[in-house]
Amino acid sequence: MSVAVVLFTSDLRLHDNPSLRAALAAADEVVPLFVRDRRIEELGFAVPNRRAFLADCLRDLDAGLRERGGRLVVRSGEVAEEVCRVAAGTGARDVYVAGGVSGHALRREGRLRGALESQGRRLHVHDAVVTAVAPGAVTPAGSGTDHYAVFTPYFRRWSRERIRDPLDAPRTVPVPRDVGSEALPSRAEVSGVSEGLAEGGERAARRRLTAWRRTGLARYEDRHDDLAGDATSRLSPHLHFGTLSPAELVHRARAAGGPGADAFVRQLCWRDFHHQVLAARPSAARTDYRTRHDRWRTGAKAAAEIEAWKAGRTGYPVVDAAMRQLRHEGWMHNRGRLLTASFLVKTLYVDWRVGARHFLDLLVDGDIANNQLNWQWVAGTGTDSRPHRVLNPVVQGKRYDPDGGYVRRWVPELRGIEGGAVHEPWRARGRGAERARYDYPEPLVELSEALARFKHARGRD
């Protein structure tokens, strides 16, 4: 009996999994393997919300495999060592894995390839599993560069690419009986998890997708920025963990058709865009993609303002609402991410890496490519063609939460202020006791002063 190993990483699904299907086609039996990577913990990436969601995903993946006659094998340690140990123990000659783009993923792949080849084994890396179009598959013609640095031309070219056809889930997954496994992790074992964290796993993902396609996709173009309406797909955690296939999402959206589907596909393309940037420039996870020579604020006052921002106590209601949603759900509305990031890096003029790290500490969909490069886009150090734009939180709040429903949901101390007036609580009628009863802070900074400071720092005044 020939045996192959399929190493699950960011593709924790049975539907449309090219690595799994290739392993099944190549061997009589496969070992579906997940390694709890010690290096992820050392890098500080194994935070409670993602650990809890991952536990859900692994349990669901194991359940799906058992329905097909198999099971998930879980190990802990250094990935290359554990994979080689399993391959040696089962006599597997081939290992299949989805390609990644982060520095950690590329280093892991390099170590794994070297370790396997030293034993006379082969590593097969499958692209376009974590993304719809493989990073590096689309490059600017005749430009001499290895990636697109501007989204719009990338989108035009990406839209002409043929997205591979999704694969069905396998009917059976035969697994050798004598392969040892650790116990599956459980969400209940993880402390510090956000109270409103969503359920993980492929079945939860597909239920969410089915419901959203039926009720939300057609209205997506008009409503995706509606903070109170909460009309986004909320599929980003499932894309991050790979419980849904981006290629399948593109196909299903295009099949539905219409402006909403087109807008959703454009967002999926943004995700691919950031992955191809990071694949070409791994250092962009830590350093400016395009430096503006910023001298970010530091010191005691800046530190106190950062803590107020994290706590949702800046005095600007829409910013505070979004930051509180993040802490409660481990997730934040896409418009909220833009507003809170702009407030930190441009209104408070604090290093984007401070905000990116805080997001990674809490976001269940905390993805290096999308998180870091979206922060850089907002900071003006990334791919934004208007690097010095500043989002006014009052104007933005009135535009995307005109009746104040989002703010009142997450900032309950302001529920007594009706309508759009909630975005400017400092204008509440009266002073003294009338205003104090809201138990809400004064704004950290006056917006015109902050804008002047930012323009001066960037040499734009």
CORLINKA-V876006 format. One record per residue. N is the residue number from 0. PHI is phi in whole degrees, -180 to 180 (NA if undefined). D_FIRST is the distance of its C-alpha to the first C-alpha in whole Angstrom. Layout:
BEGIN
N|PHI|D_FIRST / N|PHI|D_FIRST
END
This chain:
BEGIN
0|NA|0 / 1|-81|4 / 2|-130|6 / 3|-127|10 / 4|-110|13 / 5|-113|16 / 6|-93|19 / 7|-80|22 / 8|-130|26 / 9|-104|28 / 10|-141|26 / 11|-84|26 / 12|-150|25 / 13|-102|23 / 14|-73|25 / 15|46|25 / 16|-120|23 / 17|-60|22 / 18|-65|20 / 19|-64|18 / 20|-65|17 / 21|-67|17 / 22|-64|14 / 23|-66|12 / 24|-73|13 / 25|-91|11 / 26|-138|8 / 27|-73|6 / 28|-135|7 / 29|-129|10 / 30|-111|13 / 31|-74|16 / 32|-120|18 / 33|-126|22 / 34|-109|24 / 35|-73|28 / 36|-73|29 / 37|-60|32 / 38|-68|33 / 39|-61|34 / 40|-66|36 / 41|-63|38 / 42|-81|39 / 43|76|41 / 44|-93|38 / 45|-86|37 / 46|-86|40 / 47|-54|40 / 48|-63|40 / 49|-75|37 / 50|-63|35 / 51|-67|36 / 52|-65|35 / 53|-60|32 / 54|-59|31 / 55|-59|32 / 56|-64|30 / 57|-68|27 / 58|-65|28 / 59|-69|28 / 60|-63|24 / 61|-61|23 / 62|-63|24 / 63|-65|23 / 64|-66|20 / 65|-66|20 / 66|-63|22 / 67|-108|19 / 68|86|16 / 69|-117|16 / 70|-169|18 / 71|-96|19 / 72|-101|19 / 73|-116|22 / 74|-131|23 / 75|-129|27 / 76|141|28 / 77|-82|28 / 78|-58|25 / 79|-61|24 / 80|-63|24 / 81|-69|22 / 82|-65|19 / 83|-63|19 / 84|-64|18 / 85|-67|16 / 86|-62|14 / 87|-66|14 / 88|-69|14 / 89|-107|10 / 90|76|10 / 91|-70|10 / 92|-96|12 / 93|-130|13 / 94|-126|16 / 95|-118|18 / 96|-151|21 / 97|-79|24 / 98|-74|27 / 99|-123|30 / 100|-124|34 / 101|-71|36 / 102|-57|36 / 103|-64|34 / 104|-63|31 / 105|-70|32 / 106|-66|32 / 107|-60|29 / 108|-62|27 / 109|-63|29 / 110|-65|28 / 111|-66|24 / 112|-62|24 / 113|-63|26 / 114|-66|24 / 115|-68|20 / 116|-65|22 / 117|-66|23 / 118|-101|20 / 119|77|18 / 120|-112|17 / 121|-121|18 / 122|-108|20 / 123|-114|20 / 124|-105|23 / 125|-106|24 / 126|-87|28 / 127|55|30 / 128|-111|28 / 129|-83|30 / 130|-124|33 / 131|-77|34 / 132|-117|35 / 133|-62|33 / 134|-57|36 / 135|91|37 / 136|-75|36 / 137|-121|40 / 138|-134|43 / 139|-65|46 / 140|-68|47 / 141|68|49 / 142|-94|50 / 143|78|48 / 144|-109|47 / 145|-98|43 / 146|-162|43 / 147|-85|46 / 148|-101|48 / 149|-126|50 / 150|-68|48 / 151|-57|50 / 152|-65|50 / 153|-63|46 / 154|-62|46 / 155|-60|47 / 156|-70|45 / 157|-57|42 / 158|-66|43 / 159|-89|43 / 160|-73|39 / 161|-83|37 / 162|-81|34 / 163|-57|31 / 164|-70|30 / 165|-64|29 / 166|-98|25 / 167|-69|25 / 168|-68|23 / 169|-67|19 / 170|-78|19 / 171|-134|16 / 172|-136|14 / 173|-73|11 / 174|-123|11 / 175|-56|9 / 176|-75|12 / 177|-96|13 / 178|-90|14 / 179|-76|18 / 180|-142|21 / 181|-73|24 / 182|-67|26 / 183|-66|27 / 184|-70|30 / 185|-129|33 / 186|-57|36 / 187|-63|38 / 188|-80|38 / 189|-99|39 / 190|-99|43 / 191|80|45 / 192|-82|43 / 193|-59|46 / 194|-59|47 / 195|-99|46 / 196|-60|43 / 197|-71|41 / 198|-79|38 / 199|-99|34 / 200|113|31 / 201|-64|30 / 202|-67|31 / 203|-63|35 / 204|-63|34 / 205|-72|34 / 206|-64|37 / 207|-62|39 / 208|-62|38 / 209|-60|39 / 210|-65|42 / 211|-71|43 / 212|-62|43 / 213|-76|45 / 214|-117|48 / 215|-120|48 / 216|-63|46 / 217|-62|49 / 218|-98|52 / 219|-62|50 / 220|-59|52 / 221|-83|55 / 222|-119|54 / 223|-69|51 / 224|-99|54 / 225|-77|56 / 226|-63|55 / 227|-70|57 / 228|-72|55 / 229|49|51 / 230|-102|50 / 231|-79|47 / 232|-75|44 / 233|59|43 / 234|-93|39 / 235|-59|39 / 236|-62|37 / 237|-74|35 / 238|-69|35 / 239|-63|35 / 240|-87|32 / 241|76|30 / 242|-78|30 / 243|-128|31 / 244|-93|31 / 245|-62|34 / 246|-64|33 / 247|-64|33 / 248|-62|36 / 249|-62|38 / 250|-61|37 / 251|-70|38 / 252|-68|41 / 253|-64|42 / 254|-67|41 / 255|-70|44 / 256|71|46 / 257|101|50 / 258|-59|51 / 259|-63|49 / 260|-64|46 / 261|-61|47 / 262|-66|48 / 263|-68|45 / 264|-62|43 / 265|-62|45 / 266|-67|44 / 267|-64|41 / 268|-67|42 / 269|-55|44 / 270|-62|41 / 271|-62|39 / 272|-58|42 / 273|-65|42 / 274|-66|38 / 275|-73|39 / 276|-67|42 / 277|-66|40 / 278|-61|38 / 279|-82|41 / 280|-132|43 / 281|-58|41 / 282|-68|44 / 283|-67|45 / 284|-70|44 / 285|-127|46 / 286|-122|49 / 287|-59|51 / 288|-68|50 / 289|-134|53 / 290|-69|56 / 291|-112|59 / 292|55|60 / 293|-70|61 / 294|-114|62 / 295|-59|61 / 296|-68|63 / 297|-136|62 / 298|99|64 / 299|-64|65 / 300|-66|67 / 301|-62|63 / 302|-62|61 / 303|-66|63 / 304|-69|63 / 305|-62|59 / 306|-65|59 / 307|-66|61 / 308|-62|58 / 309|-61|55 / 310|-83|57 / 311|71|59 / 312|-134|62 / 313|-86|63 / 314|91|66 / 315|-111|64 / 316|-57|63 / 317|-69|60 / 318|-65|59 / 319|-66|59 / 320|-62|58 / 321|-66|55 / 322|-67|54 / 323|-74|54 / 324|-61|52 / 325|-57|49 / 326|-68|50 / 327|-77|50 / 328|-107|47 / 329|69|45 / 330|-156|45 / 331|-143|48 / 332|-57|50 / 333|-60|49 / 334|-68|53 / 335|-61|54 / 336|-64|51 / 337|-64|54 / 338|-68|57 / 339|-68|56 / 340|-68|54 / 341|-61|58 / 342|-63|60 / 343|-70|58 / 344|-84|58 / 345|-112|61 / 346|-77|63 / 347|-90|63 / 348|54|62 / 349|-113|59 / 350|-49|56 / 351|-59|53 / 352|-65|51 / 353|-64|52 / 354|-68|52 / 355|-61|48 / 356|-67|47 / 357|-64|49 / 358|-61|47 / 359|-66|44 / 360|-71|45 / 361|-122|45 / 362|-68|43 / 363|-70|40 / 364|-98|39 / 365|-61|40 / 366|-115|39 / 367|-57|40 / 368|-62|40 / 369|-76|42 / 370|-65|44 / 371|-66|45 / 372|-79|46 / 373|-68|48 / 374|-61|50 / 375|-67|51 / 376|-59|52 / 377|-66|54 / 378|-70|55 / 379|84|56 / 380|-100|54 / 381|-109|51 / 382|-100|51 / 383|-65|54 / 384|-77|56 / 385|-123|59 / 386|-67|58 / 387|-105|62 / 388|-66|61 / 389|-128|62 / 390|-91|61 / 391|-80|64 / 392|-66|63 / 393|-73|66 / 394|-61|66 / 395|-65|62 / 396|-61|63 / 397|-66|65 / 398|-78|63 / 399|-105|60 / 400|-143|61 / 401|-60|65 / 402|-94|65 / 403|79|64 / 404|-64|61 / 405|-66|58 / 406|-62|61 / 407|-66|62 / 408|-67|59 / 409|-106|58 / 410|-122|61 / 411|-63|63 / 412|-67|66 / 413|-104|67 / 414|-64|66 / 415|-76|70 / 416|-97|71 / 417|-87|70 / 418|62|69 / 419|-68|68 / 420|-62|71 / 421|-64|68 / 422|-78|67 / 423|-133|70 / 424|-64|71 / 425|-68|74 / 426|-95|76 / 427|-54|76 / 428|-57|79 / 429|86|81 / 430|-126|81 / 431|58|81 / 432|-61|80 / 433|-61|79 / 434|-80|76 / 435|-66|75 / 436|-67|74 / 437|-77|71 / 438|49|70 / 439|-130|68 / 440|-71|68 / 441|-70|71 / 442|-56|69 / 443|-62|68 / 444|-151|69 / 445|-82|71 / 446|-63|69 / 447|-66|72 / 448|-68|72 / 449|-65|68 / 450|-65|68 / 451|-63|71 / 452|-61|69 / 453|-66|66 / 454|-61|68 / 455|-64|70 / 456|-63|67 / 457|-91|65 / 458|70|69 / 459|-109|69 / 460|-90|72
END
